[in-house]
Amino acid sequence: MTAKLTKELAAALHATGDSELEVIDPETERTYFLVDSDTHRQAMEALRRQQDRDAIAQGIAEMEAGDGISVEDARKLTRESLLARGQ
């Protein structure tokens, strides 16, 4: 869903220049930040990259701690699972 800004919010957003605009929902008291779409996309992509790095680091730590299974065992389990589905 896309909502249009009120004239008041648009004026406040323009007054911030390149900064974000902090707004509060009067019903929930939750705070939101209005930013342009390019800034939002860049922030979301940076967050995804960081989450990927964190997941990889966690996987390496688990592997080094002896948790998990070898690639060979994972392939064997995958092969067995695929064969079982084919029956």
Biopython code that builds the backbone (N, CA, C, O; Angstrom):
import numpy as np
from Bio.PDB.StructureBuilder import StructureBuilder

atoms = [
    (1, "MET", "N", (0.838, -1.172, 0.000)),
    (1, "MET", "CA", (0.000, 0.000, 0.000)),
    (1, "MET", "C", (0.892, 1.248, 0.000)),
    (1, "MET", "O", (1.911, 1.303, 0.688)),
    (2, "THR", "N", (0.500, 2.201, -0.754)),
    (2, "THR", "CA", (1.221, 3.464, -0.789)),
    (2, "THR", "C", (0.265, 4.568, -0.360)),
    (2, "THR", "O", (-0.823, 4.716, -0.916)),
    (3, "ALA", "N", (0.683, 5.333, 0.627)),
    (3, "ALA", "CA", (-0.128, 6.449, 1.118)),
    (3, "ALA", "C", (0.521, 7.753, 0.699)),
    (3, "ALA", "O", (1.745, 7.846, 0.601)),
    (4, "LYS", "N", (-0.291, 8.741, 0.457)),
    (4, "LYS", "CA", (0.231, 10.071, 0.109)),
    (4, "LYS", "C", (0.447, 10.869, 1.383)),
    (4, "LYS", "O", (-0.338, 10.791, 2.328)),
    (5, "LEU", "N", (1.528, 11.638, 1.388)),
    (5, "LEU", "CA", (1.806, 12.508, 2.524)),
    (5, "LEU", "C", (0.805, 13.655, 2.550)),
    (5, "LEU", "O", (0.359, 14.137, 1.509)),
    (6, "THR", "N", (0.470, 14.071, 3.740)),
    (6, "THR", "CA", (-0.328, 15.284, 3.855)),
    (6, "THR", "C", (0.564, 16.459, 3.477)),
    (6, "THR", "O", (1.788, 16.325, 3.454)),
    (7, "LYS", "N", (-0.029, 17.598, 3.184)),
    (7, "LYS", "CA", (0.762, 18.784, 2.846)),
    (7, "LYS", "C", (1.664, 19.171, 4.017)),
    (7, "LYS", "O", (2.791, 19.625, 3.822)),
    (8, "GLU", "N", (1.157, 18.986, 5.224)),
    (8, "GLU", "CA", (1.938, 19.322, 6.423)),
    (8, "GLU", "C", (3.174, 18.423, 6.536)),
    (8, "GLU", "O", (4.274, 18.906, 6.802)),
    (9, "LEU", "N", (2.985, 17.111, 6.332)),
    (9, "LEU", "CA", (4.117, 16.186, 6.408)),
    (9, "LEU", "C", (5.102, 16.430, 5.266)),
    (9, "LEU", "O", (6.316, 16.384, 5.466)),
    (10, "ALA", "N", (4.580, 16.687, 4.077)),
    (10, "ALA", "CA", (5.465, 16.952, 2.942)),
    (10, "ALA", "C", (6.311, 18.196, 3.200)),
    (10, "ALA", "O", (7.504, 18.206, 2.897)),
    (11, "ALA", "N", (5.708, 19.238, 3.754)),
    (11, "ALA", "CA", (6.455, 20.462, 4.066)),
    (11, "ALA", "C", (7.533, 20.186, 5.110)),
    (11, "ALA", "O", (8.658, 20.674, 4.998)),
    (12, "ALA", "N", (7.179, 19.399, 6.129)),
    (12, "ALA", "CA", (8.152, 19.062, 7.168)),
    (12, "ALA", "C", (9.300, 18.241, 6.585)),
    (12, "ALA", "O", (10.459, 18.449, 6.942)),
    (13, "LEU", "N", (8.978, 17.312, 5.693)),
    (13, "LEU", "CA", (10.000, 16.481, 5.065)),
    (13, "LEU", "C", (10.932, 17.338, 4.205)),
    (13, "LEU", "O", (12.149, 17.160, 4.248)),
    (14, "HIS", "N", (10.378, 18.251, 3.435)),
    (14, "HIS", "CA", (11.199, 19.130, 2.596)),
    (14, "HIS", "C", (12.075, 20.041, 3.452)),
    (14, "HIS", "O", (13.184, 20.397, 3.054)),
    (15, "ALA", "N", (11.583, 20.411, 4.610)),
    (15, "ALA", "CA", (12.350, 21.299, 5.488)),
    (15, "ALA", "C", (13.582, 20.610, 6.065)),
    (15, "ALA", "O", (14.525, 21.283, 6.480)),
    (16, "THR", "N", (13.586, 19.277, 6.097)),
    (16, "THR", "CA", (14.732, 18.547, 6.652)),
    (16, "THR", "C", (15.894, 18.475, 5.670)),
    (16, "THR", "O", (17.006, 18.108, 6.049)),
    (17, "GLY", "N", (15.646, 18.822, 4.418)),
    (17, "GLY", "CA", (16.707, 18.702, 3.410)),
    (17, "GLY", "C", (16.924, 17.251, 3.065)),
    (17, "GLY", "O", (15.992, 16.572, 2.634)),
    (18, "ASP", "N", (18.141, 16.756, 3.245)),
    (18, "ASP", "CA", (18.460, 15.363, 2.930)),
    (18, "ASP", "C", (18.288, 14.440, 4.122)),
    (18, "ASP", "O", (18.546, 13.242, 4.009)),
    (19, "SER", "N", (17.865, 14.959, 5.247)),
    (19, "SER", "CA", (17.728, 14.136, 6.447)),
    (19, "SER", "C", (16.387, 13.420, 6.459)),
    (19, "SER", "O", (15.489, 13.720, 5.673)),
    (20, "GLU", "N", (16.281, 12.470, 7.370)),
    (20, "GLU", "CA", (15.018, 11.762, 7.547)),
    (20, "GLU", "C", (14.082, 12.607, 8.401)),
    (20, "GLU", "O", (14.507, 13.536, 9.088)),
    (21, "LEU", "N", (12.809, 12.267, 8.343)),
    (21, "LEU", "CA", (11.813, 12.948, 9.167)),
    (21, "LEU", "C", (11.266, 11.944, 10.163)),
    (21, "LEU", "O", (10.766, 10.889, 9.773)),
    (22, "GLU", "N", (11.354, 12.256, 11.421)),
    (22, "GLU", "CA", (10.825, 11.388, 12.473)),
    (22, "GLU", "C", (9.363, 11.761, 12.700)),
    (22, "GLU", "O", (9.036, 12.926, 12.924)),
    (23, "VAL", "N", (8.485, 10.751, 12.638)),
    (23, "VAL", "CA", (7.052, 10.981, 12.862)),
    (23, "VAL", "C", (6.552, 9.989, 13.899)),
    (23, "VAL", "O", (7.084, 8.885, 14.015)),
    (24, "ILE", "N", (5.538, 10.377, 14.646)),
    (24, "ILE", "CA", (4.970, 9.529, 15.698)),
    (24, "ILE", "C", (3.503, 9.283, 15.392)),
    (24, "ILE", "O", (2.744, 10.214, 15.122)),
    (25, "ASP", "N", (3.116, 8.020, 15.438)),
    (25, "ASP", "CA", (1.716, 7.651, 15.267)),
    (25, "ASP", "C", (0.998, 8.005, 16.563)),
    (25, "ASP", "O", (1.333, 7.448, 17.608)),
    (26, "PRO", "N", (0.024, 8.912, 16.533)),
    (26, "PRO", "CA", (-0.619, 9.355, 17.766)),
    (26, "PRO", "C", (-1.444, 8.257, 18.453)),
    (26, "PRO", "O", (-1.692, 8.332, 19.656)),
    (27, "GLU", "N", (-1.866, 7.243, 17.695)),
    (27, "GLU", "CA", (-2.659, 6.167, 18.292)),
    (27, "GLU", "C", (-1.795, 5.144, 19.021)),
    (27, "GLU", "O", (-2.180, 4.644, 20.079)),
    (28, "THR", "N", (-0.631, 4.833, 18.459)),
    (28, "THR", "CA", (0.217, 3.782, 19.036)),
    (28, "THR", "C", (1.455, 4.317, 19.731)),
    (28, "THR", "O", (2.121, 3.591, 20.470)),
    (29, "GLU", "N", (1.764, 5.581, 19.496)),
    (29, "GLU", "CA", (2.987, 6.215, 20.009)),
    (29, "GLU", "C", (4.254, 5.596, 19.415)),
    (29, "GLU", "O", (5.350, 5.813, 19.931)),
    (30, "ARG", "N", (4.108, 4.819, 18.323)),
    (30, "ARG", "CA", (5.281, 4.260, 17.644)),
    (30, "ARG", "C", (5.938, 5.349, 16.813)),
    (30, "ARG", "O", (5.264, 6.213, 16.252)),
    (31, "THR", "N", (7.258, 5.297, 16.744)),
    (31, "THR", "CA", (8.028, 6.272, 15.977)),
    (31, "THR", "C", (8.422, 5.667, 14.641)),
    (31, "THR", "O", (8.820, 4.505, 14.567)),
    (32, "TYR", "N", (8.309, 6.461, 13.592)),
    (32, "TYR", "CA", (8.683, 6.059, 12.245)),
    (32, "TYR", "C", (9.620, 7.105, 11.671)),
    (32, "TYR", "O", (9.628, 8.255, 12.111)),
    (33, "PHE", "N", (10.401, 6.704, 10.694)),
    (33, "PHE", "CA", (11.287, 7.623, 10.009)),
    (33, "PHE", "C", (10.951, 7.598, 8.524)),
    (33, "PHE", "O", (10.900, 6.533, 7.909)),
    (34, "LEU", "N", (10.726, 8.758, 7.961)),
    (34, "LEU", "CA", (10.492, 8.883, 6.529)),
    (34, "LEU", "C", (11.819, 9.196, 5.858)),
    (34, "LEU", "O", (12.489, 10.174, 6.189)),
    (35, "VAL", "N", (12.183, 8.340, 4.906)),
    (35, "VAL", "CA", (13.404, 8.554, 4.127)),
    (35, "VAL", "C", (13.062, 8.319, 2.659)),
    (35, "VAL", "O", (12.050, 7.689, 2.351)),
    (36, "ASP", "N", (13.893, 8.816, 1.760)),
    (36, "ASP", "CA", (13.617, 8.591, 0.342)),
    (36, "ASP", "C", (13.883, 7.125, -0.005)),
    (36, "ASP", "O", (14.589, 6.424, 0.720)),
    (37, "SER", "N", (13.312, 6.675, -1.111)),
    (37, "SER", "CA", (13.368, 5.261, -1.477)),
    (37, "SER", "C", (14.797, 4.773, -1.716)),
    (37, "SER", "O", (15.112, 3.634, -1.373)),
    (38, "ASP", "N", (15.664, 5.597, -2.292)),
    (38, "ASP", "CA", (17.053, 5.166, -2.514)),
    (38, "ASP", "C", (17.767, 4.901, -1.197)),
    (38, "ASP", "O", (18.498, 3.918, -1.073)),
    (39, "THR", "N", (17.562, 5.766, -0.219)),
    (39, "THR", "CA", (18.176, 5.572, 1.098)),
    (39, "THR", "C", (17.646, 4.300, 1.740)),
    (39, "THR", "O", (18.408, 3.533, 2.329)),
    (40, "HIS", "N", (16.349, 4.074, 1.628)),
    (40, "HIS", "CA", (15.747, 2.866, 2.206)),
    (40, "HIS", "C", (16.310, 1.611, 1.543)),
    (40, "HIS", "O", (16.672, 0.658, 2.234)),
    (41, "ARG", "N", (16.387, 1.598, 0.210)),
    (41, "ARG", "CA", (16.925, 0.434, -0.505)),
    (41, "ARG", "C", (18.381, 0.166, -0.108)),
    (41, "ARG", "O", (18.764, -0.982, 0.121)),
    (42, "GLN", "N", (19.182, 1.221, -0.027)),
    (42, "GLN", "CA", (20.584, 1.045, 0.358)),
    (42, "GLN", "C", (20.698, 0.493, 1.774)),
    (42, "GLN", "O", (21.531, -0.373, 2.041)),
    (43, "ALA", "N", (19.867, 0.992, 2.677)),
    (43, "ALA", "CA", (19.908, 0.521, 4.066)),
    (43, "ALA", "C", (19.488, -0.948, 4.146)),
    (43, "ALA", "O", (20.100, -1.732, 4.871)),
    (44, "MET", "N", (18.445, -1.317, 3.403)),
    (44, "MET", "CA", (17.982, -2.703, 3.436)),
    (44, "MET", "C", (19.023, -3.638, 2.832)),
    (44, "MET", "O", (19.226, -4.740, 3.342)),
    (45, "GLU", "N", (19.677, -3.227, 1.769)),
    (45, "GLU", "CA", (20.723, -4.047, 1.159)),
    (45, "GLU", "C", (21.910, -4.202, 2.121)),
    (45, "GLU", "O", (22.468, -5.293, 2.241)),
    (46, "ALA", "N", (22.292, -3.135, 2.794)),
    (46, "ALA", "CA", (23.379, -3.210, 3.775)),
    (46, "ALA", "C", (23.002, -4.152, 4.914)),
    (46, "ALA", "O", (23.839, -4.918, 5.392)),
    (47, "LEU", "N", (21.755, -4.098, 5.345)),
    (47, "LEU", "CA", (21.290, -4.992, 6.417)),
    (47, "LEU", "C", (21.345, -6.442, 5.950)),
    (47, "LEU", "O", (21.791, -7.312, 6.697)),
    (48, "ARG", "N", (20.895, -6.718, 4.718)),
    (48, "ARG", "CA", (20.946, -8.089, 4.196)),
    (48, "ARG", "C", (22.383, -8.592, 4.115)),
    (48, "ARG", "O", (22.668, -9.736, 4.468)),
    (49, "ARG", "N", (23.295, -7.724, 3.646)),
    (49, "ARG", "CA", (24.707, -8.141, 3.578)),
    (49, "ARG", "C", (25.248, -8.464, 4.967)),
    (49, "ARG", "O", (25.964, -9.450, 5.138)),
    (50, "GLN", "N", (24.912, -7.643, 5.958)),
    (50, "GLN", "CA", (25.389, -7.887, 7.317)),
    (50, "GLN", "C", (24.802, -9.184, 7.872)),
    (50, "GLN", "O", (25.502, -9.950, 8.534)),
    (51, "GLN", "N", (23.516, -9.433, 7.603)),
    (51, "GLN", "CA", (22.898, -10.674, 8.061)),
    (51, "GLN", "C", (23.552, -11.883, 7.402)),
    (51, "GLN", "O", (23.746, -12.911, 8.051)),
    (52, "ASP", "N", (23.895, -11.768, 6.113)),
    (52, "ASP", "CA", (24.594, -12.852, 5.427)),
    (52, "ASP", "C", (25.954, -13.105, 6.067)),
    (52, "ASP", "O", (26.330, -14.252, 6.308)),
    (53, "ARG", "N", (26.692, -12.021, 6.344)),
    (53, "ARG", "CA", (28.005, -12.177, 6.997)),
    (53, "ARG", "C", (27.862, -12.839, 8.365)),
    (53, "ARG", "O", (28.646, -13.718, 8.721)),
    (54, "ASP", "N", (26.862, -12.415, 9.122)),
    (54, "ASP", "CA", (26.643, -12.992, 10.451)),
    (54, "ASP", "C", (26.315, -14.480, 10.353)),
    (54, "ASP", "O", (26.814, -15.282, 11.142)),
    (55, "ALA", "N", (25.472, -14.846, 9.379)),
    (55, "ALA", "CA", (25.103, -16.256, 9.211)),
    (55, "ALA", "C", (26.314, -17.088, 8.809)),
    (55, "ALA", "O", (26.492, -18.203, 9.298)),
    (56, "ILE", "N", (27.143, -16.553, 7.923)),
    (56, "ILE", "CA", (28.352, -17.268, 7.516)),
    (56, "ILE", "C", (29.298, -17.423, 8.699)),
    (56, "ILE", "O", (29.857, -18.500, 8.906)),
    (57, "ALA", "N", (29.484, -16.362, 9.474)),
    (57, "ALA", "CA", (30.362, -16.428, 10.647)),
    (57, "ALA", "C", (29.843, -17.445, 11.652)),
    (57, "ALA", "O", (30.624, -18.183, 12.253)),
    (58, "GLN", "N", (28.527, -17.486, 11.838)),
    (58, "GLN", "CA", (27.942, -18.454, 12.770)),
    (58, "GLN", "C", (28.179, -19.877, 12.267)),
    (58, "GLN", "O", (28.522, -20.767, 13.046)),
    (59, "GLY", "N", (27.995, -20.086, 10.962)),
    (59, "GLY", "CA", (28.231, -21.411, 10.385)),
    (59, "GLY", "C", (29.678, -21.848, 10.543)),
    (59, "GLY", "O", (29.947, -23.007, 10.854)),
    (60, "ILE", "N", (30.606, -20.930, 10.330)),
    (60, "ILE", "CA", (32.033, -21.253, 10.499)),
    (60, "ILE", "C", (32.325, -21.596, 11.952)),
    (60, "ILE", "O", (33.036, -22.561, 12.234)),
    (61, "ALA", "N", (31.778, -20.810, 12.874)),
    (61, "ALA", "CA", (32.002, -21.075, 14.302)),
    (61, "ALA", "C", (31.445, -22.441, 14.692)),
    (61, "ALA", "O", (32.077, -23.183, 15.444)),
    (62, "GLU", "N", (30.262, -22.769, 14.178)),
    (62, "GLU", "CA", (29.669, -24.081, 14.491)),
    (62, "GLU", "C", (30.513, -25.202, 13.902)),
    (62, "GLU", "O", (30.719, -26.233, 14.542)),
    (63, "MET", "N", (30.999, -24.999, 12.685)),
    (63, "MET", "CA", (31.840, -26.003, 12.045)),
    (63, "MET", "C", (33.128, -26.213, 12.834)),
    (63, "MET", "O", (33.553, -27.346, 13.062)),
    (64, "GLU", "N", (33.745, -25.103, 13.248)),
    (64, "GLU", "CA", (34.995, -25.202, 14.006)),
    (64, "GLU", "C", (34.781, -25.829, 15.375)),
    (64, "GLU", "O", (35.697, -26.429, 15.938)),
    (65, "ALA", "N", (33.564, -25.691, 15.916)),
    (65, "ALA", "CA", (33.247, -26.287, 17.214)),
    (65, "ALA", "C", (32.863, -27.756, 17.074)),
    (65, "ALA", "O", (32.604, -28.435, 18.067)),
    (66, "GLY", "N", (32.829, -28.241, 15.833)),
    (66, "GLY", "CA", (32.492, -29.645, 15.617)),
    (66, "GLY", "C", (31.011, -29.883, 15.450)),
    (66, "GLY", "O", (30.581, -31.033, 15.368)),
    (67, "ASP", "N", (30.218, -28.828, 15.396)),
    (67, "ASP", "CA", (28.782, -28.984, 15.171)),
    (67, "ASP", "C", (28.533, -29.168, 13.674)),
    (67, "ASP", "O", (29.387, -28.849, 12.847)),
    (68, "GLY", "N", (27.371, -29.679, 13.348)),
    (68, "GLY", "CA", (27.016, -29.829, 11.946)),
    (68, "GLY", "C", (27.545, -31.121, 11.380)),
    (68, "GLY", "O", (28.027, -31.988, 12.109)),
    (69, "ILE", "N", (27.449, -31.240, 10.061)),
    (69, "ILE", "CA", (27.900, -32.455, 9.388)),
    (69, "ILE", "C", (28.799, -32.068, 8.223)),
    (69, "ILE", "O", (28.821, -30.917, 7.787)),
    (70, "SER", "N", (29.528, -33.038, 7.737)),
    (70, "SER", "CA", (30.445, -32.788, 6.619)),
    (70, "SER", "C", (29.645, -32.594, 5.333)),
    (70, "SER", "O", (28.472, -32.956, 5.251)),
    (71, "VAL", "N", (30.297, -32.023, 4.347)),
    (71, "VAL", "CA", (29.664, -31.830, 3.043)),
    (71, "VAL", "C", (29.285, -33.182, 2.453)),
    (71, "VAL", "O", (28.216, -33.332, 1.861)),
    (72, "GLU", "N", (30.157, -34.152, 2.616)),
    (72, "GLU", "CA", (29.886, -35.495, 2.091)),
    (72, "GLU", "C", (28.618, -36.077, 2.728)),
    (72, "GLU", "O", (27.766, -36.627, 2.031)),
    (73, "ASP", "N", (28.499, -35.953, 4.048)),
    (73, "ASP", "CA", (27.304, -36.453, 4.727)),
    (73, "ASP", "C", (26.060, -35.670, 4.322)),
    (73, "ASP", "O", (24.982, -36.247, 4.182)),
    (74, "ALA", "N", (26.200, -34.379, 4.134)),
    (74, "ALA", "CA", (25.065, -33.552, 3.707)),
    (74, "ALA", "C", (24.598, -33.979, 2.320)),
    (74, "ALA", "O", (23.396, -34.066, 2.068)),
    (75, "ARG", "N", (25.538, -34.245, 1.425)),
    (75, "ARG", "CA", (25.173, -34.713, 0.078)),
    (75, "ARG", "C", (24.456, -36.058, 0.148)),
    (75, "ARG", "O", (23.467, -36.284, -0.550)),
    (76, "LYS", "N", (24.963, -36.940, 0.993)),
    (76, "LYS", "CA", (24.348, -38.255, 1.141)),
    (76, "LYS", "C", (22.911, -38.115, 1.649)),
    (76, "LYS", "O", (22.003, -38.753, 1.117)),
    (77, "LEU", "N", (22.702, -37.288, 2.673)),
    (77, "LEU", "CA", (21.356, -37.073, 3.200)),
    (77, "LEU", "C", (20.434, -36.439, 2.164)),
    (77, "LEU", "O", (19.257, -36.791, 2.081)),
    (78, "THR", "N", (20.958, -35.517, 1.385)),
    (78, "THR", "CA", (20.155, -34.876, 0.342)),
    (78, "THR", "C", (19.760, -35.898, -0.715)),
    (78, "THR", "O", (18.604, -35.948, -1.134)),
    (79, "ARG", "N", (20.714, -36.707, -1.146)),
    (79, "ARG", "CA", (20.452, -37.736, -2.143)),
    (79, "ARG", "C", (19.388, -38.704, -1.639)),
    (79, "ARG", "O", (18.454, -39.043, -2.366)),
    (80, "GLU", "N", (19.532, -39.146, -0.394)),
    (80, "GLU", "CA", (18.555, -40.072, 0.202)),
    (80, "GLU", "C", (17.166, -39.441, 0.297)),
    (80, "GLU", "O", (16.156, -40.097, 0.046)),
    (81, "SER", "N", (17.132, -38.178, 0.657)),
    (81, "SER", "CA", (15.854, -37.469, 0.767)),
    (81, "SER", "C", (15.174, -37.339, -0.589)),
    (81, "SER", "O", (13.962, -37.522, -0.705)),
    (82, "LEU", "N", (15.957, -37.025, -1.609)),
    (82, "LEU", "CA", (15.391, -36.907, -2.966)),
    (82, "LEU", "C", (14.903, -38.242, -3.488)),
    (82, "LEU", "O", (13.857, -38.320, -4.133)),
    (83, "LEU", "N", (15.656, -39.287, -3.213)),
    (83, "LEU", "CA", (15.228, -40.631, -3.638)),
    (83, "LEU", "C", (13.948, -41.053, -2.924)),
    (83, "LEU", "O", (13.071, -41.673, -3.527)),
    (84, "ALA", "N", (13.843, -40.716, -1.637)),
    (84, "ALA", "CA", (12.650, -41.077, -0.866)),
    (84, "ALA", "C", (11.409, -40.347, -1.403)),
    (84, "ALA", "O", (10.310, -40.899, -1.377)),
    (85, "ARG", "N", (11.577, -39.145, -1.875)),
    (85, "ARG", "CA", (10.446, -38.377, -2.437)),
    (85, "ARG", "C", (9.984, -38.987, -3.759)),
    (85, "ARG", "O", (8.807, -38.906, -4.109)),
    (86, "GLY", "N", (10.907, -39.589, -4.481)),
    (86, "GLY", "CA", (10.587, -40.160, -5.787)),
    (86, "GLY", "C", (9.781, -41.431, -5.707)),
    (86, "GLY", "O", (9.266, -41.892, -6.726)),
    (87, "GLN", "N", (9.653, -42.010, -4.534)),
    (87, "GLN", "CA", (8.938, -43.289, -4.402)),
    (87, "GLN", "C", (7.467, -43.094, -4.279)),
    (87, "GLN", "O", (6.723, -44.068, -4.160)),
]
sb = StructureBuilder()
sb.init_structure("model")
sb.init_model(0)
sb.init_chain("A")
sb.init_seg("    ")
for serial, (resi, resn, name, xyz) in enumerate(atoms, 1):
    if name == "N":
        sb.init_residue(resn, " ", resi, " ")
    sb.init_atom(name, np.array(xyz, "f"), 0.0, 1.0, " ", f" {name:<3s}", serial, name[0])
structure = sb.get_structure()
